[in-house]
Amino acid sequence: MQLTPTVGETVRSTIDIEMIGQDGARRAGVGPMIIDHIKAMLEACQDRTAPFPPTELFNENWLLRIILDWFARHGGDRYPLSPMPGARWFSEAWLPSAFLSRARGDRLAEARTHADGVLGHFLIGDPGTAALSLAPGARQLVVLEAKLFARLSAGVRNAPFYDQAARSVACLAETLRRAERAVGEMEDLAFIVIAPQARLDDGVFEWDVSLDSIRRKVRRRVDGYAGERDPWFRDWFEPTWRRVEVRCLSWEDVIDVIAFHDPEAGQLIDSFYGQCLRFNRPRSRVVFPAWPDPLTLTASRSWSGVS
């Protein structure tokens, strides 16, 4: 008897990939057979027979998608990952930045910020760029960052101190500014990091997500513009900073919530999470043989008659 759910069962029970994929394939003109082949290769990840690393499937991005899909299909109790009526979720969105290039060669500029997940009332433009903008009348906007063993990403090239937490909150402010949506009109505005409980217990993200450190990092970023971005900081960032909820959730707690309402889905997602931990756990560095000492190598070559 097989007690551990297969990858196929996990995927079918959570996002029904076959139905969604084949319907999308017809619209895009890709044959269902291709979707079947892709599904078969993904299922092979579990027994490590796939022709690519199992981490292509077992990773924090797919784990987040599976969880967001569950919450999108199950209304009821309000939870930090629950969409409000009319809201949606999207993975791999690009958030607008207040520090985009002003001219070619702008030494202070940065690109849009990538978000593992976004939940709320928003629009996605060209699918090729996944650029996000706020929907008219929006009431919810939550940016999600999914982690297993990695830390939050460091700063941008032109501002190494301006890390992922600071960028994400600043991007929330810029998203509101572009839509001319007052912070007071938002009912749910948040930046949430989801990580293993053990990482949270170690305090890995504690400094990064503290509101004081986020404000200091954004203030320092703005100071580089010698007053040019001060109105944005005053009128949009600070009101957002005062209102935004910044917090960490553990994968374990999220899965427990799902299991409470839907035990079968909870077991399946927990199994998938276990595989993510298994395949992404940092490996100890391989010890390679020391490179031969040049003097020893030269002596050896001379003794053997090799010049």
RARACOR-V610869 format. One record per pair of residues at least 24 apart in sequence whose C-alpha atoms are under 10 Angstrom apart, sorted by the first residue. I is the first residue (numbers start at 1). GAP is how many residues later the second one is. Records with the same first field share a line. If there is no record, write none. Layout:
BEGIN
I: GAP / GAP
END
This chain:
BEGIN
4: 263 / 264 / 267 / 268
5: 262 / 263 / 264 / 265 / 266 / 267
6: 37 / 38 / 40 / 41 / 262 / 265 / 266
7: 32 / 33 / 35 / 36 / 37 / 38 / 39 / 40 / 50 / 51 / 261 / 264 / 265 / 268
8: 31 / 32 / 34 / 35 / 36 / 38
9: 34 / 259
10: 33 / 56 / 254 / 255 / 257 / 258 / 259 / 260 / 261 / 262
11: 28 / 31 / 32 / 51 / 55 / 257 / 258 / 261
13: 53 / 57 / 251 / 252 / 255 / 256
14: 51 / 52 / 53 / 54 / 55 / 56 / 59 / 251 / 252 / 254 / 255
15: 50 / 51 / 52 / 53 / 54 / 55 / 58
45: 230
46: 226 / 229 / 233
53: 226
54: 221 / 222 / 225 / 226
55: 220 / 221 / 222 / 223 / 224 / 225
57: 215 / 218 / 219 / 222
58: 214 / 215 / 216 / 217 / 218 / 219 / 220 / 221 / 222
59: 87 / 88 / 89 / 213 / 214 / 216 / 217 / 218 / 220 / 221
60: 56 / 85 / 86 / 87 / 88 / 89 / 134 / 135 / 191 / 213 / 216 / 217 / 220
61: 30 / 31 / 55 / 56 / 84 / 85 / 86 / 87
62: 29 / 54 / 84 / 210 / 211 / 214
63: 83 / 84 / 188 / 206 / 207 / 209 / 210 / 213
64: 27 / 52 / 53 / 80 / 81 / 82 / 83 / 130 / 187 / 209
65: 24 / 25 / 26 / 51 / 52
66: 203 / 206
67: 184 / 187 / 188 / 191 / 198 / 199 / 202
68: 49 / 50 / 51
70: 188 / 192 / 195 / 196 / 199
71: 187
72: 47
74: 184 / 187 / 188
76: 185
77: 184
79: 175 / 178
80: 39 / 62 / 108 / 110 / 112 / 167 / 169 / 174
81: 37 / 38 / 39 / 61 / 63 / 111 / 173
82: 37 / 38
83: 36 / 37 / 38 / 57 / 58 / 59 / 105
84: 35 / 36 / 37 / 55 / 56 / 57 / 103 / 104
85: 35 / 36 / 54 / 55
86: 34 / 35 / 36 / 52 / 53 / 54
87: 32 / 33 / 34 / 35 / 48 / 51 / 52 / 53 / 54
88: 30 / 31 / 32 / 33 / 34 / 35 / 52 / 53
89: 28 / 29 / 30 / 31 / 32 / 33 / 52 / 53 / 54
90: 25 / 26 / 27 / 28 / 29 / 30 / 32 / 33 / 34 / 40 / 42 / 53
91: 24 / 25 / 26 / 27 / 28 / 39 / 53
92: 24 / 25 / 26 / 37 / 38 / 39
93: 24 / 25 / 31 / 32 / 34 / 36 / 37 / 38 / 39 / 40 / 50
94: 24 / 30 / 35 / 36 / 37 / 38 / 39 / 77
95: 35 / 36 / 37 / 38 / 48 / 72 / 73 / 75 / 76 / 77 / 79 / 80
96: 35 / 36 / 37 / 72 / 74 / 75 / 76 / 77 / 78 / 79 / 80 / 82
97: 70 / 71 / 73 / 74 / 75 / 76 / 77 / 78
98: 69 / 72 / 73 / 74 / 75 / 76 / 77 / 79 / 80 / 124 / 131 / 134 / 135 / 139
99: 71 / 72 / 75 / 122 / 123 / 126 / 130
106: 52
107: 50 / 51 / 52
108: 48 / 49 / 50 / 51 / 113 / 114 / 116 / 117
109: 47 / 48 / 49 / 50
110: 46 / 47 / 48 / 49
111: 45
112: 55 / 59
113: 43 / 51 / 54 / 55 / 57 / 58
114: 29 / 31 / 50 / 53 / 54
115: 28 / 29 / 30 / 31 / 49 / 53
116: 27 / 28 / 29 / 30 / 31 / 77
117: 25 / 26 / 27 / 28 / 29 / 75
118: 24 / 25 / 26 / 27 / 72 / 73 / 74
119: 24 / 25 / 69 / 70 / 71
120: 68 / 69
122: 53
132: 43
133: 41 / 42 / 43 / 45 / 46
134: 38 / 41 / 42 / 43 / 44 / 45 / 46 / 47
135: 44 / 46
136: 43 / 44 / 45
137: 42 / 44 / 48 / 49
138: 38 / 41 / 43 / 47 / 48 / 49 / 50
139: 42 / 44 / 45 / 46 / 47 / 48 / 49 / 50
140: 45 / 46 / 47 / 48 / 49 / 50
141: 31 / 34 / 35 / 45 / 46 / 47 / 48 / 49 / 50 / 103
142: 30 / 46 / 47 / 48 / 49 / 50 / 102 / 103 / 104
143: 25 / 26 / 28 / 29 / 46 / 47 / 48 / 49 / 50 / 103
144: 24 / 46 / 47 / 48 / 49 / 50 / 104
145: 46 / 47 / 48 / 49 / 50 / 103
146: 46 / 47 / 48 / 49 / 50 / 103 / 104 / 105
147: 46 / 47 / 48 / 49 / 52 / 103 / 104
148: 46 / 47 / 48 / 49 / 50 / 51 / 102 / 103 / 125 / 128 / 129 / 132 / 133
149: 46 / 47 / 49 / 50 / 55 / 128 / 131 / 132 / 133
150: 45 / 49 / 54 / 130 / 131 / 132
151: 44 / 48 / 53 / 54 / 57
152: 41 / 52 / 53 / 56 / 57
155: 62
158: 63
159: 58 / 61 / 62 / 65
160: 61
161: 56 / 57 / 59 / 60
162: 52 / 54 / 55 / 56 / 57 / 58 / 59
163: 45 / 51 / 54 / 55
164: 44 / 45 / 50
165: 26 / 27 / 28 / 40 / 42 / 43 / 44 / 45 / 46 / 48 / 49 / 52 / 53 / 81
166: 25 / 42 / 43 / 44 / 45 / 47 / 48 / 49 / 50 / 51 / 52 / 53 / 55
167: 47 / 50 / 51 / 54
168: 24 / 46
169: 40 / 42 / 45 / 46 / 49 / 68 / 71 / 72 / 75 / 76 / 77
170: 44 / 45 / 47 / 48 / 63 / 66 / 67 / 68 / 70 / 71
171: 66 / 69
172: 64 / 65 / 68 / 69 / 72
173: 59 / 60 / 62 / 63 / 64 / 65 / 66 / 67 / 68 / 71
174: 58 / 59 / 62 / 63 / 66
175: 61
176: 60 / 61 / 64
177: 55 / 58 / 59 / 60
180: 56
181: 55
182: 53 / 54 / 57 / 58
183: 53 / 54 / 56 / 57 / 58 / 59 / 60 / 61
184: 55 / 56 / 59
186: 54 / 57 / 58
187: 56 / 57
188: 55 / 56 / 57
189: 51 / 52 / 54 / 55 / 56 / 57
190: 50 / 51 / 53 / 54 / 55 / 56 / 57
191: 53 / 54 / 55 / 56 / 57
192: 53 / 54 / 55 / 56 / 57
193: 53 / 54 / 55 / 56 / 57 / 58
194: 53 / 54 / 55 / 56 / 57 / 58 / 59 / 60
195: 53 / 54 / 55 / 56 / 57
196: 52 / 53 / 54 / 55 / 56 / 57 / 77 / 81
197: 51 / 52 / 53 / 54 / 55 / 56
198: 52 / 54
199: 51
200: 48 / 49 / 50
201: 49
205: 42 / 43
206: 41 / 42
209: 37 / 38 / 39
210: 36 / 37
211: 30 / 31 / 33 / 34 / 35 / 36
212: 29
214: 27 / 32
215: 26 / 27
END
